[in-house]
Amino acid sequence: MAERVLLTPSLPLPTTRPSTTTMATISGTAAARMIPSATRATVSLSSSSRSFFSFSSSSSSVSSLQCLRSSPRISHLFLDQRRADVRVSSGRYGTASVTKALASDPDQLKSAREDIKELLRTKYCHPLMIRLGWHDAGTYNKNIEEWPQRGGANGSLRFEAELKHGANAGLVNALKLLQPIKDKYSGVTYADLFQLAGATAVEEAGGPKIPMKYGRVDVSGPEQCPEEGRLPDAGPPSPADHLRQVFYRMGLNDKEIVALSGAHTLGRSRPDRSGWGKPETKYTKDGPGAPGGQSWTAQWLKFDNSYFKDIKEKKDEDLLVLPTDAALFEDPSFKVYAEKYAEDQEAFFKDYAEAHAKLSNLGSKFDPPEGIVIDGSPNAEKFVAAKYSSGKRELSDAMRQKIRAEYEAVGGSPEKALKSNYFLNIIIVIAALAILTSLLGN
Ligand code: HEM
């Protein structure tokens, strides 16, 4: 017997109707899996409680940034995590009530991703977004168990306390670009938004698809930011040892250190921010985006393996090689991977995608605990119907949906062979026999 599911807000609704409401559709998540699509419910929530940044002037100085939290009276109602009571009534066993909390809304995540794509198309800020996601996640310390003290991808980088760390110079600009998207989608946490922006930037720049999950819970105040000094230096006395010290603390290994460093295939270093790089080169003097800085590669908005080729050759004065980049071809263990990635872009893409996804989850608290996948299962096998298509071409999403719909219309699925319709088969056999008999009779 089909279960009946009632979805009701567990918290009292505000007496006055909020001016802006956000429709938070619980779908595509663990909650949605519990709920048959016919009974999927929609909860109306206010977006008026979000944490947000207010920039007192157009200047990009960090001091102009104020992290505010509005309306403390109702903030408990509309924190970044929305709560809903899911009451499951099975008839036989009575009604069970489970409180289901979602850090981010799946539909809003998808819409936010489209807005991020538009932002990338107009601002060419792919590198900046990747660095933002990495710097939020890269503070993780695997030796600290408690959240959020352990650091990691928890949205703490939105607070001035952390933004003003030396390693984060310039990242306030990434926040300014993302804030309008955060304002539009209150059902997406900062921690998710930063990682969504980073992964989308890699993909949009031509890099591999990152098997991401979402549902990261945000820290709530600047007192939860990690102390300064958890991110790597570019020019320490012993670069390889330093990289190991910092990345091993995050629980990452040599292969992941080399693969992730490959993100420097995108972007530029600016002396006025990090102190590294030239003010401008022939590759950066005309932008796109704000001109200037020194890039690691000539085509610094294209995600490919040219970083490994270029830092190996070190032939072009206009291209940057940080001491920590050079270490990848000097240290014997790092070198194995760096050589491989310089030769084989496919190997780089595969390892990069896995390492990026792992980095993006470091230290995060997920709600629901298994996370929210907005593109199908991150580790799912390639769509099986593709095996039966004529060429080796990947099927487009639209084509996959069409094929799936056609299978489902006849009660099947592309993953499973159709069950034969015995009744129809018998009718066909009887009809064939009848025709045969009448032919023989004639
Ligand atoms: C291995 C240790 C690393 C060091 C020492 C390092 C250092 C730096 C430095 C000094 C800059 C220049 C910042 C500026 O002046 O604006 C930079 C930029 C950048 N880093 Fe790293 N980084 C490291 C690892 C990573 C990782 C793991 C990623 C991503 C997975 C990453 C992604 C980027 C990107 C995309 C930029 C360009 C930003 C832009 O153009 O605005 N880096 N990094």
Residues whose N, C-alpha, C, O or C-beta is under 5 A from the ligand:
A	BS01	HEM	P127 L128 I130 R131 W134 A169 G170 P232 D233 A234 L260 S261 A263 H264 L266 G267 R268 S269 R270 R273 S274 W276 T324
